[in-house]
Amino acid sequence: MSGKLFIERREDEGDYAIRRPGAERISGHESTQADAIERAHEIDPNATVQVERVRNTSVGHRDKWRRP
């Protein structure tokens, strides 16, 4: 299965969720963003992984996505 996987920070859990677009449940979770990216590539090696910004910068805000 190929497509997109999103890495997003879960404030209430303090970890990073791996989620497919439109999915109600997460595909996995890891304690660090780097581990979540690695796990996303294990789940679907051909997927495009998009990472949520976890801080505001001069060129982007938390509502923006980026490739790792």
C-alpha positions in Angstrom: 0.0 0.0 0.0 1.5 3.3 -1.0 0.4 6.9 -0.5 1.0 9.3 2.3 1.8 9.0 5.9 1.7 12.0 8.3 3.8 12.3 11.4 2.0 14.5 14.0 2.8 15.4 17.6 0.2 14.3 20.1 0.3 16.9 22.9 -1.8 14.8 25.3 0.4 11.7 24.9 3.7 13.5 24.4 4.7 11.3 21.5 4.4 11.3 17.7 1.6 9.5 15.8 1.9 8.0 12.3 -1.4 8.4 10.5 -2.7 7.9 7.0 -4.9 10.6 5.5 -8.5 10.3 6.6 -7.8 7.5 9.0 -9.6 7.4 12.4 -6.9 5.3 14.0 -3.2 5.8 14.0 -0.9 3.4 12.2 1.7 3.6 15.0 3.4 5.9 17.5 6.9 6.6 18.7 8.5 8.7 21.4 10.6 10.8 19.1 10.0 12.4 15.7 13.0 10.7 14.2 11.8 7.3 15.4 8.3 8.0 14.0 9.8 8.9 10.6 11.9 5.6 10.6 8.8 3.6 11.6 6.7 5.2 8.9 9.3 4.1 6.3 9.0 0.6 7.8 5.2 0.6 7.6 5.2 1.7 3.9 8.6 2.2 2.2 7.0 3.8 -0.9 4.9 6.3 1.0 5.5 10.0 1.0 6.1 11.0 4.6 5.0 14.5 5.7 6.0 15.8 9.1 4.1 18.4 11.1 6.0 21.5 12.2 6.4 21.4 16.0 7.5 25.0 16.3 7.0 28.4 14.7 9.7 29.8 12.5 10.1 32.8 10.3 9.1 30.7 7.2 6.5 28.4 8.7 4.1 27.7 11.5 2.7 24.7 13.2 -0.1 24.3 10.6 2.5 23.6 7.8 3.8 20.2 6.7 7.2 19.4 5.4 9.2 16.4 4.1 11.8 15.1 6.5 
